[in-house]
């Protein structure tokens, strides 16, 4: 019973995988295979980095006015708790 619960938990924490087709430069593919690089993991890591970068860029654009407003406040009034800074 305990083993089933442990296995069930492992499955919940494991990301689901979906097969997909990719087109990759032939020379790059040849080098990756020669170096025994796991193409699925390498592609996943690359896509993950691209998604994180795109999300960060979108967040900055969506919050640009709030960031500018906050920066303007600090320029005019200084940091709210500046007098408590020990340095």
N, C-alpha and C positions, 0 to 999 in steps of 0.2 A: 504494500500500500504506500509506504513512504517513498519507495523508488519511483512509483508511478507519479507521485506528486512532484518529485524532483525533476523527472523527465518532462513533465507538463510545464513546469516553471522554465526550464531551459528552452523549450519550444516558444514560449511567450516572449522571452528576451532575445531570441534569434531573429534577425531581420529576414523577411521573406525575400526570396530571389525570383526574378522573372527572366526567362531567356529572352534575348534580343539579338538582332543582327546589327553589326557595325561595319562600316567601310574604313579600312586603315591603310595607310601608305604601305606598299609592299615591302620596301626596304626596312621600314620600321618594324613591321611584323616579323620579318626574317631575323632581325637582330634580337627582338624580344624572345622569339622562340629559341634562338641559339643560347641566350642567357637564362633560359628556363624561367622567364617572368610569367607569373600568373596573369594572363590578359584580362580576365574578368575582374580581378581585384584591382589591377592597375587602372582599368577603365573606370571602375566604380569610384576609386579614389580621385581620379581626375574630374569626373562629373560632380562628385561631392564638393570638391574645391570650387568648381565653377558655380555651383548652386549657392554656396556660402557667399562667394564674392558678389553674385548677382543680387542676393537678398540684402547684403550690406549696402550695396549701391542704391537699391530701391528704398531702403529704410532712410538713408541719408537724404535722398531726394524728397521723400514724403515728409520728413521732419525738418527740412531746411529752414522753414520760417520759424519754428520753435527754437531751433538751435541759434539762429540769428538773433531772435528776441532775447534769449538767455545771455548770449554774448554781449548784446547791447546793454542789458541791465548791469552786468558786471563792469562794463566800461564806465557807466555812469555812476554806479553806487559802490563798486568794489565787491569783494566776496562777502556774503552775509555773515560769516563767522570768522572773518580775517583776524579780528582782534584776539582770538583764542589760539592762533597758530603759534606753536612753540619755537619757530625758527624765523 
